[in-house]
Amino acid sequence: MRVLYSLMWWLALPLVLGRLWWRGRREPGYRTHLGERLGFYGRRLDKRPTIMVHAVSVGETRAAEPLIEALLAARPDARILLTHMTPTGRATGKALFGKHGDRVIQSFLPYDTGFMVGRFLRHFEPAVCILMETEVWPNLIHGCARHGVPVALVNARLSEKSLRRGRKIGALMTDAARAITLVAAQTDADAGRIASLGAAKVAVTGSIKFDVVPPQAALDTGAMLRARFADRPVLLCASTREGEEALILDAYKALDRRPANMLLVLVPRHPQRFDEVARMVEERGLSLAHRSKLPEHVDTDVLLGDSMGEMFAYYAACDCAFIGGSLLPLGGQNLIEACALGRPVLVGEHTFNFLQATEEAVAAGAALRVPDAPALLRAAAGLLDDDGRRAAMGAHAQAFAARHRGATVRTVELLQQIIA
């Protein structure tokens, strides 16, 4: 199966590279560091121990922040090799860890062929390979086993849908799972599903995302945004996905009892969609302002969050937050950051990627689940008109986030058992 998998990678490579170049029209970062994606690198590093952490994109990179900071403190003799698959993830990593100089270096992970992975491992010689959340790459894991590099899957999650998909490819996934040295899972349910694929050592440590601390700079930016919004009631729709914005905008425009002077802040998850979402707003006759060209006073119907790395700032500036990816069957996004800042949270029906955290937040009174976009706007309007209810939900949200902290310490204790 692994040979067939590798052959499929080689056959698909021209299409993969073509798509990379095509995406580079809107996101130039996809056209940079192409050699790294094929396993070609520059000069050799010095012989300090190298701890590899793979965080595919923005969400995983931000989630890795407390873990990386803890590893840097625990191993002052070592460097972190932070790898990504997207340029936005790489930019986020640079923003978060550039202050550490050469103690944190970055690279794109090569495509998952034995040849490219082998060159990567021989060049960087990692002491351990730490994969964040769901990043199981069969040839990378096999290559680590051949080179004697232990593999840890941390902050690990696996939905029922992903488990079914994994079982469909049979031996390829089970062989990879058996070769993982250590799994630190977010929940008991995640641990059980991962163990069912054959992983031998699985522990439950909780979600590292609860340990992320809002940077003061983000809070300052949030205060600046709030000042530009003045006393307007603000609904933030965060990390929205394709198909959701149209539903939200239609429901916003059709809302019968809209709170006076209500502002809708839309932050699409993918930056290449900023222009598309702006057109949707204008086509509906709604007035629009852009975060990238922020006016002194935001008096429009909609503010488009066309910036990267400012989600904490948007949460700090809003009155309540909807978490995207959940109105349509896309699995939802992380609600923890909004809760940590004491914001009432709204989610749709489709939260299978973060099911336990979402259900616990709803049970704790920190979040409300809505069936569709019209219900979302009605629920948001109700919260924006009720200061007492909104404050109570915000307090429940902060308490919920505080109760679940500590996963980073537990994860680092496990990792120290396998890091040379």
C-alpha positions as CSV (number, residue, x, y, z in Angstrom):
1,M,0.0,0.0,0.0
2,R,2.8,2.4,0.8
3,V,4.5,1.8,-2.5
4,L,1.2,2.5,-4.3
5,Y,0.7,5.6,-2.2
6,S,4.2,6.8,-3.2
7,L,3.6,6.1,-6.8
8,M,0.4,8.1,-6.7
9,W,2.3,11.0,-5.2
10,W,4.8,10.9,-8.1
11,L,2.1,10.7,-10.7
12,A,0.2,13.6,-9.1
13,L,3.3,15.8,-8.6
14,P,3.0,17.8,-11.9
15,L,-0.7,18.6,-11.0
16,V,0.3,19.4,-7.4
17,L,3.1,21.8,-8.5
18,G,0.8,23.4,-11.1
19,R,-1.9,24.0,-8.5
20,L,0.8,25.5,-6.2
21,W,1.8,27.9,-9.0
22,W,-1.8,28.7,-9.7
23,R,-2.5,29.5,-6.0
24,G,0.5,31.7,-6.1
25,R,-1.4,34.2,-8.3
26,R,-3.3,35.4,-5.2
27,E,-0.9,34.2,-2.5
28,P,2.7,34.8,-3.7
29,G,4.0,32.8,-0.7
30,Y,3.1,29.6,-2.6
31,R,5.7,30.4,-5.2
32,T,8.5,30.8,-2.6
33,H,10.9,28.1,-1.2
34,L,9.8,25.6,-3.8
35,G,13.0,23.6,-3.3
36,E,12.0,22.8,0.3
37,R,8.8,21.2,-0.9
38,L,10.9,18.8,-3.0
39,G,13.5,18.0,-0.3
40,F,16.2,20.5,-1.3
41,Y,17.8,22.7,1.3
42,G,20.7,25.1,1.9
43,R,23.7,24.8,4.1
44,R,23.8,22.2,6.9
45,L,22.9,23.2,10.4
46,D,25.2,23.1,13.4
47,K,25.0,20.0,15.6
48,R,22.6,21.3,18.3
49,P,19.7,18.9,19.0
50,T,16.8,19.7,16.6
51,I,13.2,19.2,17.8
52,M,10.9,19.1,14.7
53,V,7.3,20.4,15.1
54,H,5.0,20.2,12.1
55,A,2.1,22.7,12.1
56,V,0.5,22.6,8.7
57,S,-1.2,26.0,8.7
58,V,-2.3,29.0,10.7
59,G,-4.5,27.2,13.3
60,E,-2.0,24.5,14.1
61,T,0.9,27.0,14.3
62,R,-1.0,29.2,16.7
63,A,-2.0,26.1,18.7
64,A,1.7,25.1,18.9
65,E,2.8,28.3,20.5
66,P,2.6,27.3,24.2
67,L,4.2,23.9,23.4
68,I,7.1,25.5,21.5
69,E,7.7,28.0,24.2
70,A,7.7,25.3,26.8
71,L,10.1,23.1,24.8
72,L,12.5,26.1,24.3
73,A,12.4,26.6,28.1
74,A,12.9,22.9,28.9
75,R,15.6,22.4,26.4
76,P,17.9,25.5,26.2
77,D,20.5,23.4,24.3
78,A,18.1,22.7,21.4
79,R,16.5,24.4,18.5
80,I,13.0,24.0,17.1
81,L,12.5,23.2,13.4
82,L,9.0,24.4,12.7
83,T,7.6,23.0,9.4
84,H,4.4,24.0,7.5
85,M,2.5,23.3,4.3
86,T,1.0,26.8,3.8
87,P,2.6,30.2,3.4
88,T,0.1,31.7,5.9
89,G,1.2,29.1,8.5
90,R,4.8,30.0,7.8
91,A,4.1,33.7,8.2
92,T,2.3,33.1,11.4
93,G,5.2,31.1,12.7
94,K,7.6,33.9,11.8
95,A,5.4,36.4,13.6
96,L,5.1,34.3,16.7
97,F,8.7,33.0,17.0
98,G,10.9,35.4,15.1
99,K,11.9,36.8,18.5
100,H,13.9,33.6,19.3
101,G,16.3,34.1,16.4
102,D,18.0,30.9,15.2
103,R,16.5,28.9,18.1
104,V,13.4,28.5,15.9
105,I,14.0,27.9,12.2
106,Q,11.3,27.2,9.6
107,S,10.8,25.1,6.5
108,F,8.1,23.7,4.3
109,L,7.6,20.0,4.9
110,P,8.4,18.1,1.6
111,Y,5.8,16.2,-0.2
112,D,5.3,12.8,1.3
113,T,7.5,10.6,-1.0
114,G,10.3,8.4,0.3
115,F,13.0,10.3,-1.7
116,M,12.0,13.8,-0.5
117,V,11.4,12.7,3.1
118,G,14.7,11.0,3.2
119,R,16.5,14.1,2.0
120,F,14.7,16.2,4.6
121,L,15.6,13.8,7.5
122,R,19.2,13.5,6.4
123,H,19.6,17.3,6.2
124,F,17.9,18.3,9.5
125,E,18.6,15.2,11.5
126,P,15.8,15.8,14.0
127,A,16.0,14.2,17.4
128,V,12.2,13.9,17.4
129,C,9.3,14.5,15.0
130,I,6.3,16.1,16.6
131,L,3.1,16.3,14.5
132,M,0.3,18.6,15.5
133,E,-3.3,17.4,15.7
134,T,-4.2,15.4,12.5
135,E,-1.0,15.4,10.5
136,V,-0.3,11.7,9.8
137,W,2.0,11.3,6.8
138,P,2.8,7.6,6.1
139,N,6.2,8.1,4.3
140,L,7.4,10.7,6.9
141,I,6.5,8.4,9.7
142,H,8.1,5.4,7.9
143,G,11.2,7.5,7.2
144,C,11.5,8.5,10.8
145,A,11.4,4.9,11.9
146,R,14.2,4.0,9.4
147,H,16.3,6.9,10.7
148,G,15.6,6.1,14.4
149,V,13.6,9.3,15.0
150,P,10.8,8.9,17.5
151,V,7.4,10.3,16.3
152,A,4.8,12.0,18.6
153,L,1.4,13.0,17.5
154,V,0.3,15.8,20.0
155,N,-2.9,17.7,20.6
156,A,-4.2,14.8,18.6
157,R,-7.8,14.7,17.4
158,L,-9.6,12.2,15.2
159,S,-13.3,12.6,14.3
160,E,-15.6,9.6,13.4
161,K,-15.6,10.8,9.8
162,S,-11.8,10.9,9.7
163,L,-11.6,7.4,11.4
164,R,-13.9,6.0,8.7
165,R,-11.8,7.6,6.0
166,G,-8.6,6.1,7.6
167,R,-10.1,2.6,7.7
168,K,-10.9,2.8,4.0
169,I,-7.2,3.0,3.2
170,G,-6.5,0.1,5.6
171,A,-2.9,-0.9,6.0
172,L,-1.5,2.4,4.9
173,M,-3.0,4.2,7.9
174,T,-2.7,1.3,10.4
175,D,1.0,0.8,9.6
176,A,1.5,4.6,10.2
177,A,-0.4,4.6,13.4
178,R,1.6,1.6,14.7
179,A,4.9,3.4,13.9
180,I,4.0,6.4,16.0
181,T,5.9,6.4,19.2
182,L,3.6,8.5,21.3
183,V,0.1,10.0,21.0
184,A,-1.1,12.8,23.3
185,A,-4.8,13.1,22.5
186,Q,-7.2,15.9,23.3
187,T,-10.1,13.8,24.6
188,D,-10.9,10.2,25.6
189,A,-12.9,9.8,22.4
190,D,-10.0,11.0,20.3
191,A,-7.7,8.6,22.2
192,G,-10.0,5.7,21.6
193,R,-10.4,6.3,17.9
194,I,-6.6,6.7,17.4
195,A,-5.9,3.5,19.4
196,S,-8.4,1.6,17.3
197,L,-6.1,2.3,14.3
198,G,-3.2,0.6,16.0
199,A,-1.3,3.3,17.9
200,A,0.3,1.6,20.9
201,K,1.0,4.4,23.4
202,V,-1.9,6.8,23.7
203,A,-2.4,9.3,26.5
204,V,-5.1,11.9,27.1
205,T,-3.5,15.3,27.8
206,G,-6.3,17.8,26.8
207,S,-6.1,20.5,24.3
208,I,-3.0,22.7,24.2
209,K,-5.2,25.5,22.6
210,F,-6.6,26.2,26.1
211,D,-3.1,27.3,27.1
212,V,-2.7,29.9,24.4
213,V,-2.3,33.4,26.0
214,P,-3.7,36.4,24.1
215,P,-0.7,38.6,23.2
216,Q,-0.8,42.1,24.6
217,A,-0.2,43.5,21.2
218,A,-3.4,41.7,20.0
219,L,-5.4,43.1,22.9
220,D,-4.1,46.6,22.1
221,T,-5.2,46.2,18.5
222,G,-8.6,45.0,19.7
223,A,-8.9,48.1,21.9
224,M,-8.1,50.3,18.9
225,L,-10.7,48.5,16.7
226,R,-13.3,48.8,19.5
227,A,-12.6,52.6,19.7
228,R,-13.2,52.8,15.9
229,F,-16.5,50.9,16.4
230,A,-17.5,53.3,19.2
231,D,-20.6,52.0,21.1
232,R,-22.0,49.9,18.2
233,P,-23.1,46.3,19.1
234,V,-20.7,44.0,17.2
235,L,-21.3,40.5,15.9
236,L,-18.0,38.8,14.8
237,C,-18.3,35.9,12.3
238,A,-14.8,34.3,12.6
239,S,-13.1,31.9,10.2
240,T,-16.0,31.7,7.9
241,R,-15.8,29.2,5.0
242,E,-17.0,29.1,1.4
243,G,-20.8,29.1,1.3
244,E,-21.3,30.5,4.8
245,E,-20.8,34.2,4.1
246,A,-23.7,34.4,1.6
247,L,-26.0,32.7,4.1
248,I,-24.9,35.1,6.9
249,L,-25.2,38.2,4.7
250,D,-28.7,37.3,3.5
251,A,-29.8,36.6,7.0
252,Y,-28.3,39.8,8.2
253,K,-30.1,41.8,5.6
254,A,-33.4,40.1,6.2
255,L,-33.2,40.4,10.0
256,D,-36.5,42.0,11.2
257,R,-35.4,43.3,14.6
258,R,-31.8,44.3,14.1
259,P,-30.2,46.0,17.1
260,A,-29.7,49.7,16.5
261,N,-26.5,50.5,14.6
262,M,-25.4,46.8,14.6
263,L,-22.0,46.0,13.0
264,L,-21.3,42.7,11.3
265,V,-17.5,41.8,11.2
266,L,-16.8,39.1,8.7
267,V,-13.4,37.4,8.8
268,P,-13.0,34.7,6.1
269,R,-10.7,31.8,7.1
270,H,-8.8,31.9,3.8
271,P,-7.2,35.1,2.6
272,Q,-7.6,34.3,-1.1
273,R,-11.3,34.8,-0.6
274,F,-11.2,38.3,0.8
275,D,-12.1,39.9,-2.6
276,E,-14.9,37.4,-3.3
277,V,-16.5,38.1,0.1
278,A,-16.2,41.9,-0.5
279,R,-18.1,41.5,-3.7
280,M,-20.8,39.5,-1.9
281,V,-21.3,42.4,0.5
282,E,-21.5,45.0,-2.2
283,E,-23.9,42.9,-4.4
284,R,-26.4,42.9,-1.5
285,G,-26.3,46.7,-1.3
286,L,-24.6,46.7,2.1
287,S,-22.0,49.3,3.0
288,L,-18.5,47.9,3.5
289,A,-15.3,48.9,5.2
290,H,-12.0,47.0,5.1
291,R,-9.7,46.3,8.1
292,S,-6.7,46.9,5.7
293,K,-8.0,50.4,5.0
294,L,-9.6,51.1,8.4
295,P,-11.5,54.4,8.6
296,E,-11.3,56.6,11.7
297,H,-15.0,55.7,12.5
298,V,-16.5,52.5,11.2
299,D,-20.1,53.5,10.2
300,T,-20.7,50.8,7.6
301,D,-23.0,47.7,7.8
302,V,-20.1,45.3,7.4
303,L,-16.4,45.3,8.3
304,L,-14.3,42.8,6.3
305,G,-11.5,41.4,8.3
306,D,-9.0,41.2,5.5
307,S,-5.9,40.8,7.7
308,M,-3.9,37.8,9.0
309,G,-2.9,36.9,12.5
310,E,-5.4,39.2,14.2
311,M,-8.1,36.8,15.4
312,F,-7.5,37.6,19.1
313,A,-7.9,41.3,18.3
314,Y,-11.2,40.7,16.5
315,Y,-12.4,38.7,19.5
316,A,-11.3,41.4,21.9
317,A,-13.2,44.0,19.9
318,C,-16.6,42.2,19.5
319,D,-19.6,41.6,21.7
320,C,-20.4,38.1,20.6
321,A,-18.7,35.7,18.1
322,F,-19.9,33.1,15.7
323,I,-17.3,30.4,14.9
324,G,-17.2,29.5,11.2
325,G,-17.1,26.2,9.4
326,S,-20.2,25.1,11.4
327,L,-23.2,26.3,9.4
328,L,-22.3,23.9,6.6
329,P,-20.9,20.3,7.1
330,L,-17.3,21.5,7.3
331,G,-16.5,20.4,10.9
332,G,-16.2,23.8,12.6
333,Q,-13.3,25.7,14.0
334,N,-11.8,26.3,17.4
335,L,-14.0,28.3,19.8
336,I,-11.4,28.3,22.7
337,E,-9.9,31.7,21.9
338,A,-13.2,33.4,22.0
339,C,-14.1,31.8,25.3
340,A,-10.7,32.7,26.8
341,L,-11.5,36.4,26.1
342,G,-14.9,36.0,27.7
343,R,-17.0,36.4,24.6
344,P,-20.4,34.6,24.2
345,V,-20.1,32.1,21.4
346,L,-22.5,30.9,18.7
347,V,-21.9,27.8,16.6
348,G,-23.8,25.9,13.9
349,E,-24.8,22.2,13.9
350,H,-21.6,21.0,12.2
351,T,-18.8,20.9,14.8
352,F,-17.4,17.4,14.4
353,N,-13.8,18.6,14.3
354,F,-14.1,20.1,17.8
355,L,-17.1,18.1,19.0
356,Q,-16.2,17.6,22.7
357,A,-14.9,21.1,23.3
358,T,-18.0,22.6,21.6
359,E,-20.5,20.3,23.5
360,E,-18.8,21.1,26.8
361,A,-18.9,24.9,26.1
362,V,-22.6,24.6,25.3
363,A,-23.2,22.6,28.5
364,A,-21.3,25.2,30.5
365,G,-23.5,28.1,29.2
366,A,-20.6,29.6,27.2
367,A,-22.0,28.8,23.8
368,L,-25.3,28.5,21.9
369,R,-25.9,26.1,19.0
370,V,-28.0,27.4,16.1
371,P,-29.5,25.4,13.2
372,D,-29.0,27.9,10.4
373,A,-28.0,31.4,9.4
374,P,-31.4,33.1,10.2
375,A,-31.4,31.5,13.7
376,L,-27.8,32.7,14.1
377,L,-28.7,36.3,13.4
378,R,-31.7,36.1,15.7
379,A,-29.7,34.6,18.5
380,A,-27.0,37.2,18.0
381,A,-29.5,40.1,18.0
382,G,-31.0,38.7,21.2
383,L,-27.6,38.7,22.9
384,L,-26.6,42.1,21.6
385,D,-29.9,43.5,23.1
386,D,-29.4,41.9,26.5
387,D,-26.4,43.1,28.4
388,G,-27.0,40.9,31.4
389,R,-27.3,37.7,29.5
390,R,-24.3,38.5,27.4
391,A,-22.2,39.2,30.5
392,A,-23.3,35.9,32.1
393,M,-22.4,33.9,29.0
394,G,-19.0,35.7,28.8
395,A,-18.3,34.8,32.4
396,H,-19.2,31.2,31.8
397,A,-16.9,31.2,28.7
398,Q,-13.9,32.4,30.7
399,A,-14.5,29.9,33.4
400,F,-14.9,27.1,30.9
401,A,-11.5,28.0,29.2
402,A,-9.8,28.3,32.6
403,R,-10.9,24.9,33.7
404,H,-9.2,23.1,30.8
405,R,-5.8,24.6,31.0
406,G,-2.7,22.5,31.7
407,A,-2.4,20.4,28.6
408,T,1.0,21.8,27.6
409,V,2.7,20.8,30.9
410,R,1.3,17.2,30.6
411,T,2.4,17.0,26.9
412,V,5.9,18.2,27.6
413,E,6.3,15.7,30.4
414,L,5.4,12.9,28.0
415,L,7.7,14.3,25.2
416,Q,10.7,14.4,27.6
417,Q,10.5,10.6,27.8
418,I,11.3,10.2,24.1
419,I,13.4,13.3,23.2
420,A,17.1,12.4,23.2
